[in-house]
Amino acid sequence: MKTKKTIKIDEFKKELNRFLLESSCNPEGRRMVSCFAEKFLMDTNNYKGFGFYKHNVTGKDSDQLTGYDDRVLNDDETRIFYF
């Protein structure tokens, strides 16, 4: 019998979030990845919502931290991260 291969949800979300922030693919590609990921997270009861990467008001790199203004990163609403 084959053994099951698993991935930790936190590792999946870490890679997913990195892709959605750094990807050079078009917004439609990021939407497709997000739809697939959300279904996977919901089906496994691991969906905890998402947020938008924001512009940093101090000019530092984007992150999920406080101190960011309300503008979505590069005005691109597909630049999201999952909790």
Kinemage of the C-alpha trace (Angstrom):
@kinemage 1
@onewidth
@group {chain A} dominant
@subgroup {mainchain}
@vectorlist {calphas} color= white
{ca met a 1} P 0.000 0.000 0.000
{ca lys a 2} L 1.234 3.493 -0.833
{ca thr a 3} L 1.964 5.789 2.043
{ca lys a 4} L 0.114 9.087 2.217
{ca lys a 5} L 2.062 12.259 1.631
{ca thr a 6} L 0.939 15.298 3.547
{ca ile a 7} L 1.906 18.932 3.811
{ca lys a 8} L 1.430 21.130 6.848
{ca ile a 9} L -1.271 23.741 6.316
{ca asp a 10} L 0.993 26.487 7.673
{ca glu a 11} L 3.659 25.612 5.095
{ca phe a 12} L 1.027 25.597 2.339
{ca lys a 13} L -0.222 29.045 3.379
{ca lys a 14} L 3.324 30.387 3.678
{ca glu a 15} L 4.119 29.375 0.082
{ca leu a 16} L 0.708 30.535 -1.130
{ca asn a 17} L 1.146 33.950 0.492
{ca arg a 18} L 4.667 34.299 -0.922
{ca phe a 19} L 3.373 33.480 -4.398
{ca leu a 20} L 0.482 35.941 -4.190
{ca leu a 21} L 2.829 38.730 -3.085
{ca glu a 22} L 5.828 38.077 -5.342
{ca ser a 23} L 4.284 36.498 -8.434
{ca ser a 24} L 4.819 38.231 -11.753
{ca cys a 25} L 1.857 36.447 -13.353
{ca asn a 26} L -1.221 38.439 -14.285
{ca pro a 27} L -4.100 39.138 -11.850
{ca glu a 28} L -6.277 36.461 -13.466
{ca gly a 29} L -3.620 33.849 -12.652
{ca arg a 30} L -3.494 34.979 -9.029
{ca arg a 31} L -7.319 34.874 -8.843
{ca met a 32} L -7.294 31.296 -10.131
{ca val a 33} L -4.705 30.269 -7.512
{ca ser a 34} L -6.706 32.033 -4.791
{ca cys a 35} L -9.955 30.282 -5.785
{ca phe a 36} L -8.261 26.892 -5.726
{ca ala a 37} L -6.540 27.633 -2.400
{ca glu a 38} L -9.725 28.932 -0.759
{ca lys a 39} L -11.639 25.816 -1.762
{ca phe a 40} L -8.853 23.629 -0.383
{ca leu a 41} L -8.695 25.599 2.880
{ca met a 42} L -12.485 25.600 3.293
{ca asp a 43} L -12.847 21.896 2.479
{ca thr a 44} L -10.248 21.067 5.149
{ca asn a 45} L -11.738 23.502 7.714
{ca asn a 46} L -8.577 25.615 7.687
{ca tyr a 47} L -9.926 28.830 6.145
{ca lys a 48} L -9.457 31.768 8.529
{ca gly a 49} L -9.970 34.656 6.130
{ca phe a 50} L -7.624 36.858 4.152
{ca gly a 51} L -6.244 40.379 4.072
{ca phe a 52} L -4.743 42.691 1.492
{ca tyr a 53} L -1.063 43.483 1.281
{ca lys a 54} L -0.897 47.241 1.805
{ca his a 55} L 1.496 50.019 0.907
{ca asn a 56} L 3.854 50.808 3.753
{ca val a 57} L 3.606 54.457 4.740
{ca thr a 58} L 7.329 54.527 5.579
{ca gly a 59} L 8.375 53.082 2.216
{ca lys a 60} L 9.683 49.760 3.555
{ca asp a 61} L 8.787 46.415 1.999
{ca ser a 62} L 5.174 45.276 2.091
{ca asp a 63} L 4.076 43.043 4.906
{ca gln a 64} L 1.036 42.136 6.935
{ca leu a 65} L 2.016 44.454 9.794
{ca thr a 66} L 0.370 47.579 11.172
{ca gly a 67} L 1.519 50.979 10.000
{ca tyr a 68} L 0.314 50.554 6.438
{ca asp a 69} L -2.064 52.890 4.730
{ca asp a 70} L -5.360 51.842 3.175
{ca arg a 71} L -4.161 51.572 -0.424
{ca val a 72} L -3.912 48.028 -1.772
{ca leu a 73} L -0.411 47.134 -2.953
{ca asn a 74} L 0.052 48.398 -6.528
{ca asp a 75} L -3.735 48.924 -6.667
{ca asp a 76} L -3.971 45.172 -7.284
{ca glu a 77} L -6.697 43.460 -5.262
{ca thr a 78} L -5.241 40.016 -6.065
{ca arg a 79} L -2.265 40.776 -3.778
{ca ile a 80} L -3.819 39.083 -0.754
{ca phe a 81} L -2.601 36.892 2.081
{ca tyr a 82} L -4.347 34.152 4.024
{ca phe a 83} L -4.454 33.948 7.821
